[in-house]
């Protein structure tokens, strides 16, 4: 089964809603399951539950039959997202342009090539879709 992972902020920002809308389109187009992912940072006091995340997404897009809601704890959002993508064997990861910029900075610290999409394609089996 095809899997699309889409990381989002909570509460949903306009960028998160746009990214989620694109992920939904990709999931429908590829008859895929969807994982909506939020990362609670250890260093922040805010904790979002799966129930809160689901309510926010369904409040915007209605009930999603083949969606799974995941909240992970992490120190770095980008690293936690990569762990989820690899761990679940995702086929697509849909990220917003802002997220891509943060990944680009992280990738620059690891390699000389700041092209995050190329780096992720080389490291992951998933197709990376950036939403502007």
N, C-alpha and C positions, 0 to 999 in steps of 0.2 A: 504494500500500500504506500502511496506517495504521501509525504509529510511536509507541510509548510510550517515553519516557526516564525513568529513575529513578536519581537520584544516591544513592549509598550511602557509608557510612564503611567503612574497613577497619582492623582486623577488624570484621566485621559486628556492630553493636550490636543490642540488642533493638528499638530504634526503626527501624534500617535493615531488619531482618528484617520488621517489620510493614509498612513502606513498600513493600518489595519484594513482599510477599505481595499487597498491594492492586494494585500495578502488574501483577503476573501475572494477577490476576483481570480487570483492565481489558483487558489484551492478549488474553486468551482471549475475553472478551465481544465484542471488536471485531475478532477475527481479525487481530491486529496483530503486528508485529515488536516486539521489546523491546531497548532499549539500556540496559545496566547501566553507570552512569558513576561513576567515582571520580576525585577531584581530588587529585593530589599537590601540596602547596603548596611553592613555591620556597623559602620561608623555613624549612621543616622538613626535617630530615634523612631522615625516613622516605620510602622510595620503594616503591610497590606496583607489581607487574607485572600485566599482563593475566592471565597464567597464575595468579597468586596470587588475584586477584579471582575468576576463573572457578571455581577450586577451592573457594573459600569459599562462593560462591553455590550451586554444584552440591552441595556437602556438606550444605547446608540444604534445598534444593528439588529435588535430582535434576537430571539432564541437561535442559536447556531447548533444544529444537530451533531455535526462531526467535529466539534471544538472541545479542546481540553484546556483547562486553565491551570497554569503552573506559576508558583511563586518560589523563587530561590533566594537564598542568602548568599552574599558575597562581598568581597572587599572592592573588586573592580567589576563594573557592569559588563565591560567588553569580554573579560575573561570568563565570567559566569555564563554569558550568552554562548560563547564558543564551546564551553563545556557541555551545555545543553544540546547544541547543534550536533556535536560529535557523539555525545552519549545516546541521543535518540536516532542518529543516522538520518537526519533531515535531508530532504531533497532540495528544498528551497529555504533560504532565510531572507526575510524581507525587513530591511532596515531603513530608517529615515536618514536623510542627508546629514543631520546633526550627529547621529550615531556613527555614520560613516566617517565623519571628521574626527571623532574621538578614536575610532579604530585606527584611522590613518596615523594619528600621533603615537598610538601604542605600537603599530607595525614599524614606524620609523625608529622606535627605540630598539627593535629587534633586528631589523634588516635595513639595507640602504635604500630599497625601493619603496616609496611611500604609497604605491598603488594598492590600496586595501583589497579591492576586488580581485586583483591578480594574486595577491598573497593568499587570500582566503580560498580562491579556486585551487591553488596549489596545495593547500593544507587540508581542505575539506572536499568531500564529494558533493556538497550542496552547491546549488546555483545561488549566488548572492544578487538580490534585487534591491537597488537603492531607489527610494522614493523621495522626490524633491519637493 
